Amino acid sequence: MSATQHSDRLAALARRARRMRQHIIRMTSAAGSGHPGPAFSSVEIVAALYFDEMRVDPQRPDWPDRDRFVLSKGHAAPVLYAALHEAGFFSEQTMLTLRQVGSPLQGHPHVKTPGVDATSGSLGIGLSQALGMALGLKMRGSRGRVYAVIGDGECDEGQIWEAALAAPHFRLGNLAVFIDHNHYQFDGPVCEVMNLAPLADKWRAFGWRVEEINGHDFAEILAFLERARASREQPSLAVAHTVKGYGVSFMAGSQEYHARALTPEEAERALAELAAAEARWDAPP
């Protein structure tokens, strides 16, 4: 791939990310509830997976050899719904029914929703689900791979570490996991609630191939994924350093938007920021 092609690839992903943030604001504002902050911190990761890495087909959501995605931090469901809408799994009209009675888009992901591979939201279970999928695909000899995003606060859960122990034992080279390390959970800073440091070393000690990356840098995300594909018998994990609320100035780094929708005034301001960023990007040199 030439330097120009690589640059175009990154630019296309950046545009997807901006649209996904706009979708997240619009759907949580329409619902009047949700978790925009932790959804924003994982936008680049999910965009890279759905629009560069994963083999999925919205016309065949149950394709047996597709790649699977598990959003273990299920409260960040709007980021997954934004990606699924962008990928063509459902319409904008459906996307804007988030959390409404009768909507297929529940507050946490559910397998009845087109494109959703795992019901999640009870923190800690997603990595075990991803492990089971990866093991099943390996036993079938499938080309399918499994990707998961877990929260740093979620690593307080004991089940995370049971799955962390099992994946290297079963030599699941078809499993790649991101820890969305935005340093905050609902009750406050992760380091104060339950100190995880040294986080990367803990996973290495369990037998994972571990990298630390900037979770908002597409070049670093894609490089990690390329190396993960080359790992045949060892699961891969990225400690992705991110910022809660990343992408909008007054949300970035704030715990305030962990579990509430923006006010109408805040939503208007945030959408204007994102539109201005898009306009600057598209302006001729």
N, C-alpha and C positions, 0 to 999 in steps of 0.2 A: 504494500500500500504506500502510495506517494505521500509526501508531507501535505500536499493540498487535499488529497482524499481524507487523510486523517483529520485535518482541520475541519473539513466539511462534516465529517462524522460527528465530531464533538459539538459543532455548531447546531446540528440537527437535534442532538440530545438536549442541548441547552434550551432550545425552543420548546421541546416537549415538556421540559421541567417547568418552564414559565407557564405554559398552558395548564399543566397539572395543578400548580399552585392556585391559579385562577379558578379551576374547577373546585378545588377543596374549599376555598372561601365561599364560592357561590352555593355549593351544596350544604355546607354546615350553616350558612346564614339562612338558607331556605328552611332548614330543619329547626333552627334556633337552638341547636345543641351539637355536641361533637367534640373532637380533639384536634383542632387545627395545628397546634404547636408541635406535638409528636408526629403528626403526619408530614409537616413541612420538613422535619429533620431527615426524613428518609426518602425524599422525593428523588434525588439524583440516583440513589441506589436502585429504586424501583424502576425509574425510567431507563437506566442502563440495562436492566434485566429484560424488560418487556420490549424495548425498541432496538436492542442490539444483540443481546445474548440468547434469549430463550427461544426455543422452537415451539410456538403455539399457533393455533389456527382458530379464529373466532367462528369459522364455519363448521369446525369439528371440535367443539370444546371437550369432548370425551375421547379424542384420539389417544389410543393406548400408549403410543410411544412419544407422546408430547413431553416436554419438560414441565415440571411441577414447581409451584411457588407456594410457600407457607408464610403468611404474615402472622408470626407468633404473637407479636405485640398487637393484638387484634383491635385495641381501641383506636389505632391509627388507620382504621378501615378506609377513610376517605382517600388516602393515597393510593390504595389498591383500586378503588372504584374509579378514580380519575384515570389510572392507567388502563383499566379495562374498557372504559368509554373511549379513550384515545385509540385503543387497539381495535375497536369495532365490535366489542362483545354486546353492548347495549347502547341505546340512544341517549342523547342529552336529556330528553324528557324524562327517561327513567332515572338517569343520574340525579336529577333534581328532586327525586322523591325520597331521598335519604331519610331514614327513620320515620317515615310516615306509615300509618296503618295500611297494610296490604302491599307495601312496597317490597320488592325483592332485595332491597339494599338495607339490611338491618344495621344496627349500630356497631355490630361486630360481624366479621365475615361468616358466611354460611354457605355450605356446598350447594344449596338450591339456587344460588345466584350464578348465572352463566359466567364461566371462567374461573370461579373460585374453587380451589382444590382442597381446602381444609377449613373446617369450622374452628374458629379460634376466638380467644378473648379471655378465657380462664388462663391467666398467665402461667407459663411454665410448660404447657402441654405441646406447644407447636414444634419444638425441636424433636420431641419423641415422634410426632406425626411425620415430620420430614424424614427422620431416620427410618421409620417403617416403610415409607414410600421408596426411599433409596434402596433399601434392602430388597424389597419386592422387585424393583426394576432390575437390580443386579441378578437376582435369582432367575428372572425370565430371560436374561441376556439382552435386555432392551438398551437402546442407545439413550434413552431418556435420562435426564439429570434432574436433581432436586436442589432448589435454592430456598433459603429461609432468611428472614429478618427477625431478630430477637432484640428486645430492649435491654439496656444496661441494668435498669432497675429490676427487670425480669430475672436477671441472673441471681437475685436473692432466693429464687425458688429452687428447692432441692432437686426437683425433677429435671431441671436443666442439666445438672451435673451428673445425674444418672445417664441421661442421653449422651452427654459429652464423653462419658466413660465407654459407652457401648459402640459409638460410631467407629472409632479406630479399631476396636476389637473385630468388627465385621469388615474392616478394610473398605470402607465406603468412599472410594475416590470419586463417586458420582454425586457427592453431597458438598455443597458450598454454602456457608453461613456468614451473614453479616451481623455483628453486634452494632446496633445504632447507639453509639456511645455519646449521647447528648448531655450526659452528666446530671440530668434531673429526672426524678420520678414524681408521682403525685404528692408524696409527703415532703419533698424537698430535695436538696442535693444528694445524689447517690452516695457520695463519699461520707455523708453524715448519717444516712439511714442504715447503710451496710457497706462498709468500705470494701471495694472489690480489688484494689491494687495488691500486687501487680497482675492486672487482668490478663494480658497476653501470655505471661509466663505460666499462669494457671492452666490455660488451654494447651499450651505446649507440653506441660507436664502430663496432661491426659492423652497425649499422642496425636494432636492435631497439627497440621501445617498452618502456621499462623503468620499473618502480616498485620501491621498497623498502617492505616491509610487515612487520607483526608476523604471523608465520606461525601463531600460536595465537589470533589474533583473527578470529572469523568475519566480523565487519562489514568488516574490511579485506580479507579474502580475497574476499568476495562483491563488494565494490566494484571490486576489481581485475578480477574475471571479467566484470563488467558492462562495464567500459571495454574489455576485450580483445575482447568480442563486437562492439563498435562500430568496432574497427579493421579495416578492410576489406582492406588490402593490406600491412599491417606486422605481423609476428609480435610477440607480447607476452611479456614475461618479468618475473616477480616475484622479486626477491631477498628470500626469506622468512626473516626472522631468527627462529630457533627455538632451543629448548633440548633437547639430547639427554636422553632419559629424562623429558621433561616430563609432569607429571600425577601422579607419585608422588614424595613428598618425598625419599626417600633415593636415588632414581635420577636426579633432575633435575640436569643439569650434570655427571654422572659419566661418565667414560670406561670405568669398570669393566664396564658392562652393554652395551658395544658388541657383543660377540660371544659372550656366554654367557647361558644361561637362568638365571633366578633359582633359588636353592635353595628347597626346600619351605618353609622358614621365611620367606624373603624373599617368596615368592609369596603366602603366607597374609597377610603384613603388607600387601603392596601391594593385594591384593584387598579387604582390610578397609578400607583408606584410600579406595579408589574407591567401595565400597559406602556408606561414611559420607558421602562427598561427594554421592552420589545421594540419600541420605536427607535431608541438609540442604537440597538443592535442592527436593525434593518436599514438605518440611514446610510446613504452612499458615503464613501470615504472622502 
